[in-house]
Amino acid sequence: MKKLLIVALIVILTLVMVFAIGCKDKEVIPEGEYSIVSPDGAPAFALAIFAKDSMVSETLKVNPKIVSSTLIRAEAIKSDFAIVPANMASIIFNANEGYCMAAAVTNGNMFIVSNRQNTEFTLNDLKGHVLYSIGQGSVPAFIMLKTLTNAGIEIVENSETPVEGKVAVQYCADGQALLAKLKTATDTVYGNLAEPAVTSMVAKNIGFRVADLQTLWQASTSSDIKGFAQAVLIVKKEIAQNHPEVVDAVINAIKNSEEYIVEHAQESRDNIATIYPETTLPATMVAGIVRNCNVHVYRASENYEYINTTLQAAYSIKAQSVGGSVPAKDSGFYY
């Protein structure tokens, strides 16, 4: 009788363990309907896959929206997910608006251009010349400035007067204004310009692409990743806390589209245009432009140093550009 009781107990315990292990390993299926917004331009390519098909799976739908960059802050805090400049993500977090960073999504699409060909360019070549730049107060402009200071190069900001041994930096309202400077300059001048304007500039013989800012920054910081965290994916904290499977599904959907948007550049651009007809992306899109937009997903918590280095660069130049402080590693900012 005792033997039968022992055997029965063993069988019961075994079944309980099997059931417990089965429950533990059971995958939580992401489900529901969520919104995601991005500014127009390079970051919009991260939403191309959702524009193509908003059904991430049979149970999960992600509705994409694209707006002009001037509206992204207001739209971001009304959405479940949003792609925003990295420094804006820090500002939103520091303002306690209920979001955390899920991943870096675009990693720099900036190039040093010139009205003169220079096949052996180094940062020292900028000395004694004017460097025009778009995006004053933005992450790309901060990275440009920090790349120069990391190299020990002195900067004279808001000046179009060349200074021997230094780099005069003058900001332009947009890419068209910068290209106008290149076309009318009689001396050698340089620019800090973004794709897709760079490819268009070269095609129209307005100027030359002389260096990749992402490569220069990587060398400056000894990073394993080429580029800097330009635009990032943020998500409502309540979703990250209660439905991490949804966050992972959205991250993976964007990551899995990295090669697709390059190989199907025109289709991706056209998909963007279906949800945002006002897009400023060129009507004709090629793989090279999309590749240079540098859409690669790096999860925030797994790539803290990479993202933090970008934010620290912005903070070192203008503290308020990140909301007064860079969120700490254990602050809950990095999903």
N, C-alpha and C positions, 0 to 999 in steps of 0.2 A: 504493500500500500504506500509505504514511504517512497519507494522507488518511483511508483507511478506519479506521486505528488511532485517529486523533484523533476521528473521528466516534463510534467505539465507546466511547472513554473519556468523551466528552461525554454519551452516552446513559446510561452506567453511573453517572456522577456525578449526573446529573439524577434517575435512579431512586433513588439513595441519599438525595439531599436530600428527595425527595418522601416516601420512607419515614420518614425522620427527623422531618420536619414532622408527618406523620400520627401518629407515635407520641407526639410532644410534645403534640399537640392532643387526643389520645384522652382522653376523660373517664373518671376512675376512679369506678366505680359503688359507692356506699355499700352495704355488705352486712353481715349478721350480726345478732345479737340482743343488745340492751343493756337495762339497767335504768335507771329514772329515778324519783326520789322527791321529794315536795314536802310542806311542811306544809299542814294544812287552812287554810281561809280564802281570802283573795284570791289568794295564789300558786297555789292549786289550779286556778284557771281556766286557767293556762298548760298544765296537763296534760289539760285537757278533750278536746283533739283526739286524744290518745293513748288516753284512756278510750273515746272513740267508736270508734276503730280503731287498734290498735297497729301495724298494717302501714303504715309511712311510705311504703314503696314495695314492689315485688315482692320485693326482696332485703333490705330493712331492716325489722327489727321493734324497737319500743321498748315495753317493758313498764312501765306506770306504777304507782306506789304512792303513797298519801297517808297521812300519819301525823299525830298531834297535834304541835303545835309543841314540846312538851317532849321529843319523841323524835327530832327532825330531825337533831341533830348526830350521834347514834349511827348513824342510818340512812344519813346522807349519805356517811359514809366506808366504807360497805359497798356503795354503788351506783356505777354507771358515771357517771351524771349525777345532779345534785341541784339543787334550787332551795332556797336558804338565804338568811337575812338577809345583807346585804352585809358587815356587820362580822364575821359568822361565817365568811364566805369568806376574809377576811383572817386570822382566827385559825387556820383550817385550813391555809392556805398557810404562815403563819409557823411552824406546828408541824411543817412538813415531812411532811405526811400525803399528799402526792402528787397534789394537785389544783391546777388553775388556773381562772381565771374566764373563761367564754366570752361572757357577755352580761348586761346588766341586763335584767330581765324585768318586774317590777312597779315602778312609779315613784311610789309614794305614794298612799295612799287615806285620807288624814287631813283632817279638817275642824275648824275652830274652831266650837263650838256654844255656845249660851247659853240661859238661862231667860228672856231678854228679847229681843225683836226688835230688830235693829240693821241697818238697810239701808245705812248709810254707815260701816261698820266700818273702823277703822284699828288698827294695833298699839297705838297710844297709848291706845286705849279700854280696854286691859287694865290699865293703871296704876291702882292703888288697889283692885284686885279680885283674887279668887282664881281661878287657872286650874287646873282639875283635869285630869289626864292619865293615860291608860293607858300601859302599856309602859315602866316605869322601866328605864333601862339599855338601851333598844332604839334602833334607828336613828330611828324616828319621834319619839321623845322627845328625842333629841339634836338632831334637825333643828329641832324646836320651840324648844328652848333657844337654839340658835345663831341662829335667825331673830330672836329677841328681842335677843340681845347684838349682832348685826350692826346692829340698829336703835338701839343705844345705850340699851336699856332694862335697868334693873337688875332682878335676880331674887332672890327670897328662896325658896330651895328647902325642901321638906318643911314647909310652913306653911299653915295655913288661916286665918291672921290677915291681913286686908287691911293693906297698908302704903302710905301716901300716896306717889305718885310711883314706886312699884315694883310688880312683879308677884309675888304669892305663888303658888308652884307646889306643889301637893299631888298625889301619885300615888295612883291607885286600882288595885285588884287586877285589875279587868276593866271592860268596858263597862257591865255592869249596875250595878256599884258607882258608876260615874261618873254614870249616869243617875239613880240614887237621890239623889245630891248635888244634881243639878239640880232634882229634884222637891221636895226638902225645903228648899231655900235660900230665905230671905226677902229677901236682898239680891241684886243682880245678880252672877252668877257665870258663868264660862266653862269650857269643856272642850275637850280635844284628843282627838277620838273618830274611830274608823275606820268606813268602810263595811264591811258593810252595816248596822251598828248605827245610823248617822246617818239613813238613809232610814226605818228603823223608828221612830226617835225622833220624826221629823217627822210621820209618819203617825199616831202615837199622841198627838200634841199634847203631848209632854213638853217639847220645847224647839225651838230655831230653829237652822238652819244659817246662820252669819254670815260665814264666810270659808273659802277653800280654802287649806290650808297649802301645797300644791304651788305655787300661784300666788305666795304670799307668799315662799316660798323662792327661786323663780325670779327674782323682783324683787330679792331680797336678794343674789343671787350673779351677776346679769346673765347668766344662762345662756340658751342657745338652746333648751333643753329644759325643758318644764314638769314639775317634780317633782324627785325625788331617787331615787337607786338604793336602793330599799328591799329588794327580793329579787332575787337574781342566780342565774344558771345556772353551776354549776361542773362540771368534767369531769376525769376522771383524766388526768394528764399523759401517760401512755403512749398513751392513745387520741388525745389532741390531737396528739401527735408522730407516731404511726404511722398514724392514720386520720383526718386532718383532714376528709376528705370526709364522714365520719360525723357529726362535730361540726357541720359546715356544714349537713348535712341536718336535724339535730335543731333547730338554731337557726332554719332557714328554715321548718320545720314549725310551730313556735310562732309565728313572725312572721306567717306566712300565715293563722294562725287568729285574729288580733287582731280583725278585724271579724266573723268568724263567731260567736265566743262572745258578742258583743254582740247581734247580730241573732238569735241562737238561744240566748238567755239561759237559758230554762227547760230546754231540751234539754241545754245544757252543764252546768247544775247537776245534772240527773238523771244524766248520764253520770259525773259526779264521785261521786255517791251510789252508783253501781253498784260502784265499786271501794273506796269508803269510806262505808258506810252511816251511820257515826257523825258525818258532817260537820255542822258547826255552821252551814253556810250555810242561809239561810231556805228553807223548802220551796217557797215561791212566789218565783220570781226574775224580775226585770224588767231590761230593757236598761239603764236608768239606773244601777242598782246595779253591773252588770258594767262599764259604761263608767267609773264612778268608782273601780273597782278598778285602773284605769290599767295594763292589760297592754299594754306596748309594748316591743319588743325593740330594744336598742341594743348592738351588738357591742362587746366590751370594748376591744379595741385601737383601734377607730375612735372611741371616746368616752371616752378616758382622763380628760380634764379633768372631765367630768361625774361619772364614778364616783369619781375621786380627791377631788373636792370633798366628796362625801358622807362618804367615809372620813376625810378630814381634820377634818370637823366632829365626828365621833364621837371621833376621837383627841384633839382639843383639849379635850374635856370629860372623857374618861376613856381614857387611853392603852391600858389593858388590854382595853378593849372591842373593839379591833382586833388584839389579840395583841401589844401593845407598840410596834408601828410600822406605818406604812402602806407596803405594798409599793411599791417604786420602779417607774417606768415600764418600765425594762429588766430587771426582776427575773424575768421569765417568768410573772408572775401574770396579765397581761392577754393573753388569747388573741387 
